[in-house]
Amino acid sequence: MDPIDLVGEHKLNRFFRARNKLTQGRLVSHVTQRAAGKEPCFIEDDDFLCMLGFLKESAQKYDYDIFSFCLMSNHAHLLLRPKEGNLQDAMRDLFSRYALWFNRKYERRGHLFGGPYRQAVCFDEAYQVLGTPLKL
């Protein structure tokens, strides 16, 4: 059965996508991105601050609301809502810019992240009334 039909019947609250992500505007998504293997993607305080700066720029450039985020040493969680259908472009830009910066800073080569970001689309009504987005 089509996931959108299940949402309409209130049988599905979240829909996880690793591939073929849903990119329509106004969908609330829980985005996760992990470092490759067990490597860290944030080592020093500056790394966290740099990602926050890139996140702020990305939110402005691609016009999406950020409701919450959690940056951990080897992965990141973002709860956001794009106003247009450009989530893939926004996440590709955000994570590739950070990976390039990180690799230059630590004089390393190769992939920082272990594949593309993951998306869980949140259909539950509680997610749809999240309130005021964060101001980074």
QUIHU-V438468 format. One record per residue. N is the residue number from 1. RES is the residue in one small letter. NEAR is the number of other C-alpha atoms within 8 Angstrom. D_LAST is the distance of its C-alpha to the last C-alpha in whole Angstrom. Layout:
{{N | RES | NEAR | D_LAST} {N | RES | NEAR | D_LAST}}
//
This chain:
{{1 | m | 4 | 39} {2 | d | 5 | 36} {3 | p | 8 | 33} {4 | i | 6 | 32} {5 | d | 8 | 36} {6 | l | 11 | 35} {7 | v | 11 | 32} {8 | g | 7 | 34} {9 | e | 7 | 36} {10 | h | 7 | 34} {11 | k | 7 | 35} {12 | l | 11 | 31} {13 | n | 9 | 28} {14 | r | 9 | 26} {15 | f | 10 | 27} {16 | f | 8 | 27} {17 | r | 11 | 27} {18 | a | 9 | 27} {19 | r | 5 | 29} {20 | n | 5 | 29} {21 | k | 8 | 26} {22 | l | 6 | 25} {23 | t | 9 | 23} {24 | q | 8 | 24} {25 | g | 10 | 21} {26 | r | 8 | 20} {27 | l | 11 | 21} {28 | v | 13 | 18} {29 | s | 12 | 18} {30 | h | 12 | 18} {31 | v | 12 | 18} {32 | t | 11 | 19} {33 | q | 12 | 20} {34 | r | 12 | 22} {35 | a | 13 | 23} {36 | a | 10 | 27} {37 | g | 5 | 30} {38 | k | 6 | 29} {39 | e | 7 | 27} {40 | p | 9 | 24} {41 | c | 12 | 21} {42 | f | 10 | 19} {43 | i | 7 | 21} {44 | e | 6 | 20} {45 | d | 7 | 17} {46 | d | 6 | 16} {47 | d | 10 | 16} {48 | f | 10 | 13} {49 | l | 8 | 11} {50 | c | 9 | 12} {51 | m | 9 | 11} {52 | l | 9 | 8} {53 | g | 8 | 8} {54 | f | 11 | 10} {55 | l | 9 | 8} {56 | k | 9 | 6} {57 | e | 8 | 9} {58 | s | 12 | 11} {59 | a | 12 | 9} {60 | q | 8 | 10} {61 | k | 6 | 13} {62 | y | 10 | 15} {63 | d | 10 | 13} {64 | y | 11 | 12} {65 | d | 11 | 10} {66 | i | 12 | 9} {67 | f | 12 | 10} {68 | s | 8 | 10} {69 | f | 9 | 11} {70 | c | 7 | 13} {71 | l | 8 | 14} {72 | m | 7 | 18} {73 | s | 8 | 20} {74 | n | 11 | 22} {75 | h | 12 | 19} {76 | a | 11 | 16} {77 | h | 11 | 15} {78 | l | 13 | 13} {79 | l | 12 | 14} {80 | l | 13 | 13} {81 | r | 13 | 15} {82 | p | 15 | 16} {83 | k | 9 | 17} {84 | e | 10 | 20} {85 | g | 8 | 22} {86 | n | 11 | 20} {87 | l | 10 | 18} {88 | q | 8 | 21} {89 | d | 7 | 20} {90 | a | 11 | 16} {91 | m | 9 | 17} {92 | r | 8 | 20} {93 | d | 9 | 18} {94 | l | 11 | 15} {95 | f | 8 | 17} {96 | s | 8 | 20} {97 | r | 9 | 18} {98 | y | 11 | 17} {99 | a | 11 | 20} {100 | l | 8 | 22} {101 | w | 8 | 20} {102 | f | 10 | 21} {103 | n | 12 | 24} {104 | r | 8 | 25} {105 | k | 7 | 23} {106 | y | 6 | 26} {107 | e | 6 | 29} {108 | r | 7 | 29} {109 | r | 5 | 30} {110 | g | 5 | 30} {111 | h | 7 | 27} {112 | l | 9 | 24} {113 | f | 11 | 24} {114 | g | 10 | 26} {115 | g | 6 | 26} {116 | p | 7 | 24} {117 | y | 10 | 21} {118 | r | 11 | 23} {119 | q | 12 | 22} {120 | a | 11 | 23} {121 | v | 13 | 23} {122 | c | 12 | 22} {123 | f | 13 | 25} {124 | d | 9 | 25} {125 | e | 6 | 25} {126 | a | 6 | 23} {127 | y | 9 | 20} {128 | q | 8 | 21} {129 | v | 6 | 20} {130 | l | 8 | 17} {131 | g | 4 | 15} {132 | t | 5 | 12} {133 | p | 8 | 9} {134 | l | 8 | 6} {135 | k | 3 | 4} {136 | l | 4 | 0}}
//
